[in-house]
Amino acid sequence: MGLMDFFRSTIGKWFRFGRKRKPQEVYNWPTDVHTGPSQQGSGNQIQVSAAQQIDRTQSLEKLQKGFEELITQLRNINEHLDKQIVHHEDLTGRINDGFGRFNQTLEKLDAGTTEQTDTIKHMSEILTAEGKYIKALMTRQTRRTAWMLVTFVILCVLIVLTTVFTIIYLK
């Protein structure tokens, strides 16, 4: 039952919401009220019958009941809003935790990327240095090989010349 239905069912009965009103429904005058002079009192007194008192007490009871229902519904609404606030705070906390972890992950990723960049730069420097070292080593090896070749050629030429001179001399 919604709030408007509640108002229509309780307060609307008194003011006749939702339909065309007739004058006798708007002003529900009791028919048994005597406005004439009283039999016991002076001419200015009005007698009120028991039916009007009953209607008044019933109206007050209905009004009290309506207010109690309204208070109950307002309490239910407040409880629901309290639950929604707790749920919202929980959800906000979870979202903040998620963003915090996301930020930490991004920071770790940034640190990891920076570390990887530094490692790659270091490896590049090492490879460049090793390339230079290998080039110098190859150049030295090439010189040694060339000197050995020259040495062997000279040695071979000497051996051949020695052999030729030995043969010539021995003859």
Backbone as CSV, one residue per row, in Angstrom:
resi,resn,N_x,N_y,N_z,CA_x,CA_y,CA_z,C_x,C_y,C_z
1,MET,0.848,-1.158,0.000,0.000,0.000,0.000,0.898,1.225,0.000
2,GLY,0.700,2.063,-0.977,1.528,3.249,-1.104,1.058,4.359,-0.191
3,LEU,1.823,5.395,-0.134,1.515,6.525,0.725,0.251,7.238,0.266
4,MET,0.089,7.376,-1.044,-1.119,8.029,-1.552,-2.360,7.190,-1.245
5,ASP,-2.226,5.862,-1.368,-3.368,5.006,-1.038,-3.736,5.162,0.434
6,PHE,-2.717,5.259,1.276,-2.959,5.440,2.697,-3.724,6.735,2.952
7,PHE,-3.253,7.831,2.320,-3.931,9.102,2.508,-5.354,9.048,1.966
8,ARG,-5.538,8.413,0.845,-6.885,8.321,0.288,-7.813,7.520,1.185
9,SER,-7.281,6.441,1.800,-8.155,5.584,2.603,-8.474,6.195,3.964
10,THR,-7.564,6.974,4.531,-7.828,7.503,5.869,-8.306,8.946,5.825
11,ILE,-7.456,9.824,5.377,-7.786,11.241,5.389,-8.826,11.556,4.316
12,GLY,-8.759,10.812,3.214,-9.683,11.054,2.112,-11.133,10.816,2.498
13,LYS,-11.380,9.967,3.466,-12.747,9.717,3.911,-13.340,10.959,4.560
14,TRP,-12.475,11.718,5.233,-12.975,12.902,5.916,-13.212,14.033,4.934
15,PHE,-12.348,14.144,3.917,-12.474,15.250,2.980,-13.061,14.822,1.644
16,ARG,-13.309,13.549,1.493,-13.940,12.989,0.297,-13.135,13.302,-0.963
17,PHE,-11.839,12.892,-0.936,-10.991,13.053,-2.112,-11.408,12.080,-3.203
18,GLY,-11.195,12.459,-4.434,-11.324,11.541,-5.542,-12.711,11.424,-6.141
19,ARG,-13.699,12.183,-5.677,-15.013,12.111,-6.298,-15.717,13.440,-6.092
20,LYS,-16.754,13.633,-6.839,-17.496,14.892,-6.709,-18.223,14.912,-5.378
21,ARG,-18.184,16.063,-4.772,-18.765,16.183,-3.452,-20.153,16.823,-3.508
22,LYS,-20.935,16.342,-2.646,-22.247,16.945,-2.457,-22.193,17.706,-1.138
23,PRO,-22.965,18.755,-1.024,-22.883,19.555,0.204,-23.162,18.750,1.459
24,GLN,-24.061,17.794,1.418,-24.357,17.047,2.624,-23.229,16.090,2.988
25,GLU,-22.360,15.720,1.995,-21.227,14.853,2.319,-20.065,15.666,2.871
26,VAL,-19.895,16.885,2.392,-18.796,17.714,2.865,-19.030,18.085,4.318
27,TYR,-20.237,18.522,4.612,-20.574,18.896,5.969,-21.545,17.867,6.506
28,ASN,-21.029,16.897,7.167,-21.843,15.800,7.677,-22.488,16.238,8.985
29,TRP,-23.560,17.055,8.851,-24.235,17.560,10.024,-25.097,16.471,10.638
30,PRO,-24.989,16.286,11.888,-25.886,15.305,12.519,-27.326,15.814,12.472
31,THR,-28.215,14.895,12.220,-29.619,15.290,12.047,-30.378,15.375,13.360
32,ASP,-29.812,14.803,14.387,-30.554,14.783,15.642,-30.049,15.826,16.642
33,VAL,-29.388,16.856,16.195,-28.948,17.929,17.093,-30.095,18.925,17.203
34,HIS,-30.461,19.225,18.398,-31.532,20.185,18.637,-30.915,21.543,18.874
35,THR,-31.292,22.479,18.023,-30.748,23.826,18.174,-31.724,24.758,18.880
36,GLY,-32.834,24.217,19.240,-33.840,25.051,19.923,-33.502,25.214,21.392
37,PRO,-34.331,25.943,22.085,-34.062,26.148,23.506,-34.212,24.853,24.280
38,SER,-33.411,24.745,25.261,-33.385,23.535,26.079,-34.580,23.526,27.015
39,GLN,-34.946,22.324,27.385,-36.058,22.223,28.308,-35.615,22.565,29.716
40,GLN,-34.346,22.313,30.024,-33.889,22.547,31.384,-33.195,23.895,31.543
41,GLY,-32.582,24.400,30.483,-31.763,25.600,30.656,-32.413,26.817,30.052
42,SER,-31.565,27.818,29.913,-32.032,29.057,29.339,-32.173,28.936,27.836
43,GLY,-32.595,29.947,27.167,-32.844,29.918,25.740,-31.587,29.933,24.885
44,ASN,-30.410,30.174,25.438,-29.185,30.261,24.659,-28.411,28.947,24.607
45,GLN,-28.785,27.940,25.288,-28.050,26.678,25.325,-28.482,25.763,24.194
46,ILE,-27.505,24.944,23.718,-27.776,23.978,22.653,-27.615,22.593,23.234
47,GLN,-28.562,21.717,22.931,-28.448,20.338,23.386,-27.729,19.528,22.319
48,VAL,-26.776,18.691,22.729,-26.032,17.826,21.822,-26.400,16.396,22.158
49,SER,-26.783,15.647,21.151,-27.223,14.287,21.414,-26.017,13.347,21.545
50,ALA,-26.276,12.137,21.970,-25.228,11.128,22.155,-24.682,10.664,20.817
51,ALA,-25.480,10.738,19.740,-25.018,10.293,18.423,-23.882,11.166,17.933
52,GLN,-23.955,12.473,18.187,-22.882,13.361,17.763,-21.613,13.071,18.551
53,GLN,-21.735,12.773,19.819,-20.567,12.421,20.627,-19.925,11.135,20.116
54,ILE,-20.725,10.154,19.741,-20.199,8.890,19.210,-19.472,9.133,17.901
55,ASP,-20.068,9.951,17.008,-19.411,10.272,15.732,-18.081,10.979,15.977
56,ARG,-18.081,11.875,16.937,-16.853,12.609,17.231,-15.774,11.660,17.765
57,THR,-16.161,10.752,18.690,-15.168,9.812,19.230,-14.708,8.838,18.150
58,GLN,-15.617,8.429,17.271,-15.216,7.547,16.167,-14.269,8.278,15.225
59,SER,-14.566,9.537,14.949,-13.679,10.324,14.091,-12.309,10.479,14.729
60,LEU,-12.303,10.748,16.029,-11.015,10.882,16.721,-10.258,9.553,16.724
61,GLU,-10.988,8.459,16.915,-10.333,7.143,16.885,-9.765,6.851,15.497
62,LYS,-10.555,7.177,14.455,-10.072,6.980,13.084,-8.850,7.854,12.805
63,LEU,-8.935,9.087,13.296,-7.810,10.000,13.115,-6.575,9.475,13.846
64,GLN,-6.762,9.007,15.065,-5.647,8.445,15.831,-5.080,7.217,15.135
65,LYS,-5.983,6.361,14.655,-5.540,5.157,13.947,-4.783,5.533,12.673
66,GLY,-5.287,6.525,11.956,-4.620,6.987,10.743,-3.230,7.523,11.043
67,PHE,-3.126,8.314,12.123,-1.817,8.841,12.498,-0.872,7.727,12.928
68,GLU,-1.402,6.730,13.626,-0.558,5.598,14.032,-0.067,4.830,12.799
69,GLU,-0.954,4.636,11.825,-0.535,3.972,10.587,0.498,4.812,9.840
70,LEU,0.272,6.116,9.831,1.229,7.019,9.182,2.582,6.956,9.881
71,ILE,2.564,6.969,11.206,3.810,6.877,11.968,4.493,5.544,11.703
72,THR,3.712,4.458,11.641,4.284,3.142,11.350,4.926,3.138,9.969
73,GLN,4.222,3.691,9.002,4.788,3.733,7.649,6.019,4.625,7.589
74,LEU,5.991,5.730,8.299,7.171,6.598,8.333,8.356,5.889,8.995
75,ARG,8.068,5.125,10.053,9.142,4.337,10.684,9.688,3.301,9.706
76,ASN,8.788,2.643,8.970,9.231,1.662,7.973,10.072,2.331,6.887
77,ILE,9.636,3.525,6.480,10.407,4.266,5.469,11.780,4.620,6.022
78,ASN,11.823,5.091,7.277,13.113,5.430,7.898,14.009,4.208,8.012
79,GLU,13.428,3.058,8.408,14.222,1.829,8.485,14.759,1.458,7.109
80,HIS,13.901,1.579,6.113,14.346,1.269,4.746,15.449,2.228,4.301
81,LEU,15.276,3.506,4.606,16.313,4.486,4.258,17.609,4.209,5.008
82,ASP,17.489,3.805,6.288,18.694,3.442,7.044,19.403,2.265,6.394
83,LYS,18.612,1.271,5.971,19.208,0.126,5.282,19.865,0.560,3.978
84,GLN,19.202,1.465,3.256,19.766,1.960,2.006,21.061,2.737,2.262
85,ILE,21.097,3.507,3.346,22.316,4.254,3.693,23.448,3.295,4.007
86,VAL,23.150,2.262,4.791,24.181,1.266,5.114,24.645,0.573,3.845
87,HIS,23.689,0.203,2.999,24.043,-0.455,1.738,24.886,0.480,0.869
88,HIS,24.486,1.767,0.813,25.233,2.750,0.017,26.648,2.931,0.568
89,GLU,26.767,3.011,1.905,28.093,3.162,2.507,28.949,1.935,2.227
90,ASP,28.346,0.758,2.314,29.076,-0.477,2.021,29.530,-0.493,0.571
91,LEU,28.616,-0.133,-0.314,28.949,-0.107,-1.739,30.019,0.942,-2.028
92,THR,29.899,2.111,-1.414,30.901,3.155,-1.594,32.255,2.687,-1.069
93,GLY,32.245,2.013,0.079,33.497,1.463,0.625,34.121,0.454,-0.316
94,ARG,33.282,-0.411,-0.871,33.806,-1.409,-1.820,34.379,-0.732,-3.061
95,ILE,33.656,0.265,-3.554,34.146,0.979,-4.745,35.471,1.670,-4.436
96,ASN,35.544,2.323,-3.257,36.798,2.983,-2.881,37.930,1.978,-2.740
97,ASP,37.625,0.817,-2.135,38.645,-0.236,-2.030,39.079,-0.688,-3.414
98,GLY,38.107,-0.848,-4.308,38.430,-1.271,-5.677,39.308,-0.251,-6.379
99,PHE,38.956,1.040,-6.218,39.781,2.075,-6.829,41.164,2.122,-6.192
100,GLY,41.224,1.900,-4.871,42.520,1.870,-4.192,43.398,0.750,-4.722
101,ARG,42.809,-0.443,-4.856,43.572,-1.569,-5.407,43.951,-1.306,-6.857
102,PHE,43.035,-0.679,-7.609,43.334,-0.358,-9.007,44.499,0.616,-9.090
103,ASN,44.486,1.643,-8.212,45.592,2.600,-8.188,46.902,1.921,-7.799
104,GLN,46.840,1.017,-6.812,48.049,0.281,-6.425,48.554,-0.566,-7.586
105,THR,47.630,-1.201,-8.298,48.018,-2.011,-9.446,48.672,-1.150,-10.521
106,LEU,48.085,0.028,-10.761,48.679,0.939,-11.744,50.059,1.404,-11.301
107,GLU,50.216,1.685,-10.004,51.528,2.095,-9.494,52.539,0.968,-9.647
108,LYS,52.110,-0.256,-9.330,53.007,-1.408,-9.492,53.346,-1.618,-10.959
109,LEU,52.352,-1.446,-11.812,52.585,-1.590,-13.246,53.550,-0.522,-13.730
110,ASP,53.367,0.703,-13.248,54.273,1.785,-13.622,55.685,1.491,-13.121
111,ALA,55.791,1.046,-11.858,57.108,0.709,-11.312,57.722,-0.455,-12.084
112,GLY,56.903,-1.459,-12.404,57.388,-2.606,-13.176,57.849,-2.194,-14.559
113,THR,57.087,-1.313,-15.188,57.456,-0.837,-16.530,58.756,-0.045,-16.470
114,THR,58.875,0.809,-15.458,60.110,1.584,-15.286,61.291,0.651,-15.041
115,GLU,61.077,-0.351,-14.200,62.137,-1.326,-13.906,62.513,-2.107,-15.159
116,GLN,61.520,-2.511,-15.931,61.799,-3.236,-17.167,62.539,-2.349,-18.163
117,THR,62.163,-1.079,-18.229,62.851,-0.139,-19.124,64.307,0.003,-18.701
118,ASP,64.531,0.147,-17.407,65.899,0.262,-16.912,66.695,-1.014,-17.203
119,THR,66.056,-2.172,-17.021,66.725,-3.446,-17.294,67.079,-3.568,-18.771
120,ILE,66.159,-3.182,-19.627,66.419,-3.261,-21.073,67.545,-2.305,-21.457
121,LYS,67.549,-1.100,-20.888,68.636,-0.158,-21.161,69.969,-0.737,-20.701
122,HIS,69.972,-1.333,-19.502,71.191,-1.936,-18.974,71.664,-3.087,-19.861
123,MET,70.716,-3.910,-20.295,71.076,-5.027,-21.191,71.612,-4.493,-22.514
124,SER,71.028,-3.412,-23.013,71.498,-2.812,-24.257,72.925,-2.301,-24.090
125,GLU,73.188,-1.653,-22.962,74.546,-1.172,-22.693,75.529,-2.338,-22.606
126,ILE,75.087,-3.402,-21.915,75.956,-4.590,-21.797,76.214,-5.190,-23.173
127,LEU,75.166,-5.330,-23.976,75.349,-5.915,-25.313,76.225,-5.024,-26.185
128,THR,76.067,-3.718,-26.055,76.918,-2.802,-26.817,78.374,-2.963,-26.383
129,ALA,78.601,-3.030,-25.066,79.960,-3.210,-24.556,80.525,-4.560,-24.987
130,GLU,79.685,-5.607,-24.917,80.155,-6.935,-25.347,80.433,-6.953,-26.838
131,GLY,79.599,-6.240,-27.607,79.847,-6.155,-29.061,81.178,-5.488,-29.352
132,LYS,81.462,-4.424,-28.629,82.749,-3.750,-28.808,83.897,-4.658,-28.397
133,TYR,83.700,-5.377,-27.284,84.742,-6.297,-26.814,84.976,-7.412,-27.821
134,ILE,83.884,-7.971,-28.336,84.011,-9.051,-29.334,84.675,-8.518,-30.603
135,LYS,84.347,-7.325,-31.019,84.963,-6.726,-32.206,86.466,-6.543,-31.981
136,ALA,86.832,-6.022,-30.791,88.257,-5.859,-30.480,88.946,-7.209,-30.427
137,LEU,88.286,-8.205,-29.840,88.852,-9.554,-29.761,89.033,-10.150,-31.147
138,MET,88.027,-9.978,-32.006,88.131,-10.503,-33.377,89.251,-9.795,-34.151
139,THR,89.355,-8.493,-33.923,90.439,-7.757,-34.595,91.799,-8.290,-34.126
140,ARG,91.969,-8.504,-32.831,93.220,-9.051,-32.304,93.480,-10.438,-32.846
141,GLN,92.420,-11.281,-32.891,92.588,-12.644,-33.424,92.992,-12.600,-34.899
142,THR,92.381,-11.689,-35.635,92.711,-11.568,-37.055,94.177,-11.153,-37.213
143,ARG,94.647,-10.226,-36.415,96.053,-9.824,-36.478,96.973,-10.994,-36.133
144,ARG,96.622,-11.738,-35.065,97.448,-12.889,-34.676,97.499,-13.911,-35.813
145,THR,96.320,-14.171,-36.388,96.270,-15.142,-37.480,97.108,-14.640,-38.661
146,ALA,97.013,-13.356,-38.955,97.812,-12.805,-40.060,99.304,-12.912,-39.751
147,TRP,99.700,-12.606,-38.532,101.103,-12.724,-38.155,101.568,-14.173,-38.186
148,MET,100.734,-15.068,-37.763,101.115,-16.488,-37.808,101.269,-16.951,-39.260
149,LEU,100.344,-16.490,-40.085,100.438,-16.851,-41.494,101.736,-16.312,-42.113
150,VAL,102.013,-15.069,-41.821,103.250,-14.473,-42.329,104.461,-15.224,-41.777
151,THR,104.388,-15.576,-40.490,105.496,-16.306,-39.871,105.669,-17.667,-40.532
152,PHE,104.570,-18.371,-40.753,104.675,-19.684,-41.394,105.160,-19.575,-42.831
153,VAL,104.708,-18.564,-43.518,105.162,-18.382,-44.900,106.670,-18.106,-44.909
154,ILE,107.101,-17.236,-44.022,108.540,-16.937,-43.955,109.313,-18.187,-43.551
155,LEU,108.798,-18.917,-42.606,109.449,-20.147,-42.160,109.511,-21.154,-43.305
156,CYS,108.400,-21.265,-44.016,108.386,-22.198,-45.149,109.376,-21.741,-46.213
157,VAL,109.414,-20.490,-46.479,110.356,-19.969,-47.471,111.790,-20.222,-46.994
158,LEU,112.055,-20.046,-45.738,113.379,-20.321,-45.207,113.727,-21.803,-45.315
159,ILE,112.751,-22.642,-44.991,113.000,-24.080,-45.088,113.261,-24.453,-46.540
160,VAL,112.457,-23.914,-47.430,112.658,-24.224,-48.845,114.025,-23.675,-49.294
161,LEU,114.345,-22.504,-48.925,115.636,-21.937,-49.313,116.794,-22.720,-48.679
162,THR,116.605,-23.108,-47.444,117.628,-23.896,-46.788,117.770,-25.235,-47.503
163,THR,116.671,-25.819,-47.843,116.727,-27.096,-48.541,117.363,-26.892,-49.911
164,VAL,117.015,-25.876,-50.601,117.580,-25.623,-51.923,119.084,-25.338,-51.767
165,PHE,119.485,-24.536,-50.865,120.910,-24.254,-50.668,121.651,-25.496,-50.194
166,THR,121.042,-26.323,-49.439,121.673,-27.545,-48.967,121.867,-28.476,-50.158
167,ILE,120.898,-28.577,-50.995,121.032,-29.445,-52.154,122.082,-28.866,-53.082
168,ILE,122.071,-27.652,-53.298,123.053,-27.030,-54.162,124.433,-27.163,-53.502
169,TYR,124.580,-26.965,-52.353,125.858,-27.034,-51.680,126.351,-28.472,-51.616
170,LEU,125.559,-29.422,-51.464,125.931,-30.816,-51.380,126.214,-31.344,-52.782
171,LYS,125.985,-30.847,-53.722,126.241,-31.339,-55.059,127.524,-30.925,-55.561
